[in-house]
Amino acid sequence: MRIRTAAAATTAIAGALATLTAVPAHAAEYSSALKVRGVQYDAPGPDSNKCSTGNTRHEYLTIKNYSSTKTVNLKGYVVKDATGNRFVFKSNHYLEPRDYVKLRGGNGTDSDKNNVVYRNNCNFIWNNDKDTIYLVKPTGSRADVHAYTKRGSDRDGDGYISFHK
């Protein structure tokens, strides 16, 4: 009797472990202080990637340092999408604990004071229907990943999705 009980318990534990390890990659929680707080994936108004009059600067990704003690330098971090569009933070940009930065499309002047970095590219990076956002550490390991769909993730339809508070 004890052998069957132990065997049943072992089987139940193994099943539970298999269930826990079967979490899809996009739902994994990474042990990084930096996380994607949210994304304005669909800039307000009709999409126009003209540098002088377009609205790519209104498409942005907010990256936040969720550490309460550690300052993080964004230099070398990569933001990319499912099809390989990418942005590399080439300059030092320090995020103090609980601070954030908005990575905007279009052209502009990076500013620590205003918490903004521009991609200096007038093409849209995020798809309006669905995409996957990857935040990758300089080492190549993932800091954060989020997949979204307009229909399933954007409940109010305003083009903005919040991932972490």
C-alpha positions in Angstrom: 0.0 0.0 0.0 2.7 2.5 0.9 4.5 1.7 -2.4 1.4 2.5 -4.4 0.9 5.7 -2.4 4.5 6.8 -2.9 4.3 5.9 -6.6 1.0 7.8 -7.0 2.6 10.8 -5.2 5.7 10.6 -7.4 3.5 10.5 -10.5 1.4 13.5 -9.3 4.6 15.5 -8.6 6.1 14.6 -12.0 2.8 15.6 -13.7 2.8 18.9 -11.8 6.4 19.6 -12.8 5.7 18.8 -16.4 2.8 21.3 -16.3 5.0 24.0 -14.8 7.8 23.5 -17.3 5.4 23.6 -20.3 4.9 27.4 -20.1 5.2 29.0 -23.5 8.3 31.1 -24.1 6.3 34.3 -24.5 4.8 33.9 -21.0 8.1 33.3 -19.2 9.1 35.7 -16.5 12.7 36.8 -16.9 14.9 37.8 -14.0 15.8 41.2 -15.2 15.3 44.6 -13.6 14.4 46.0 -17.0 11.0 45.2 -18.3 8.7 46.5 -21.1 6.1 48.5 -19.2 3.9 49.1 -22.3 3.8 49.8 -26.0 1.9 52.3 -28.1 2.0 50.0 -31.1 -0.5 51.9 -33.2 0.2 55.6 -33.4 -2.9 57.8 -33.3 -4.2 58.8 -36.7 -3.5 57.4 -40.1 0.0 55.8 -40.4 2.5 58.0 -42.1 6.2 57.4 -42.0 7.2 60.7 -43.6 9.9 62.1 -41.4 8.7 65.7 -41.6 4.9 65.2 -41.2 4.4 61.6 -40.2 3.4 60.1 -36.9 6.1 57.5 -36.2 7.2 59.5 -33.2 3.9 58.7 -31.6 4.6 55.0 -31.7 6.7 54.2 -28.6 7.9 51.5 -26.2 8.3 52.2 -22.5 11.1 50.4 -20.7 11.2 50.6 -16.9 13.8 49.7 -14.3 11.8 47.8 -11.7 14.8 47.5 -9.3 14.5 49.5 -6.1 18.3 49.8 -5.7 20.2 49.1 -9.0 20.9 51.7 -11.8 21.0 50.1 -15.2 22.9 51.3 -18.3 20.9 50.6 -21.5 24.0 50.7 -23.7 24.1 47.5 -25.7 20.5 46.5 -25.0 18.4 45.5 -28.1 14.8 46.0 -28.8 13.4 44.0 -31.7 10.2 42.6 -33.1 9.2 39.2 -34.5 10.4 39.9 -38.0 13.8 41.2 -37.0 13.3 45.0 -37.0 15.7 46.1 -34.3 17.1 49.1 -32.3 20.3 49.0 -30.4 21.0 51.4 -27.6 24.4 52.6 -28.7 25.0 55.3 -26.1 25.0 55.3 -22.4 21.6 55.9 -21.0 21.3 55.2 -17.3 18.0 54.3 -15.7 17.9 55.0 -12.0 15.8 52.7 -9.8 12.1 52.9 -10.8 12.9 55.2 -13.7 11.8 54.6 -17.3 12.6 55.6 -20.9 10.3 55.9 -23.9 11.9 54.6 -27.1 10.1 56.6 -29.8 10.1 56.3 -33.6 11.0 59.1 -35.8 13.8 61.7 -35.3 14.6 63.7 -32.3 17.1 64.5 -29.6 17.7 61.8 -26.9 17.2 63.3 -23.4 17.8 61.8 -20.0 15.9 64.7 -18.5 12.8 64.0 -20.6 13.2 60.2 -20.5 13.2 59.7 -24.2 15.4 58.0 -26.8 14.6 58.3 -30.5 15.2 55.5 -33.0 16.1 58.1 -35.7 14.2 56.0 -38.1 10.8 57.1 -39.6 9.6 53.6 -40.3 7.2 51.9 -37.9 8.6 49.0 -35.9 5.4 47.5 -34.4 2.7 45.9 -36.4 -0.8 47.2 -35.8 -2.4 43.7 -35.9 0.1 41.6 -33.9 3.7 41.4 -33.0 6.2 40.2 -30.5 8.5 42.6 -28.5 11.9 41.4 -27.4 14.1 43.2 -24.9 17.5 41.6 -25.1 20.5 42.2 -22.7 23.9 43.1 -24.1 24.9 39.4 -23.3 22.3 38.2 -25.7 19.9 36.8 -23.1 16.4 38.0 -22.9 15.3 40.6 -20.4 11.6 40.6 -21.3 9.3 39.3 -24.1 5.7 40.1 -24.9 3.5 39.0 -27.7 0.3 40.9 -28.5 -2.6 41.0 -30.8 -4.8 44.0 -31.4 -8.0 42.0 -30.8 -6.8 40.0 -27.8 -4.5 42.4 -26.0 -5.9 45.9 -26.6 -9.2 45.8 -24.8 -10.1 49.5 -25.3 -8.7 49.7 -28.9 -6.6 52.8 -28.3 -3.4 51.3 -29.7 -1.7 51.1 -26.3 -1.0 47.9 -24.3 0.3 47.8 -20.7 2.4 44.8 -19.7 3.9 45.7 -16.3 2.7 48.4 -13.9 
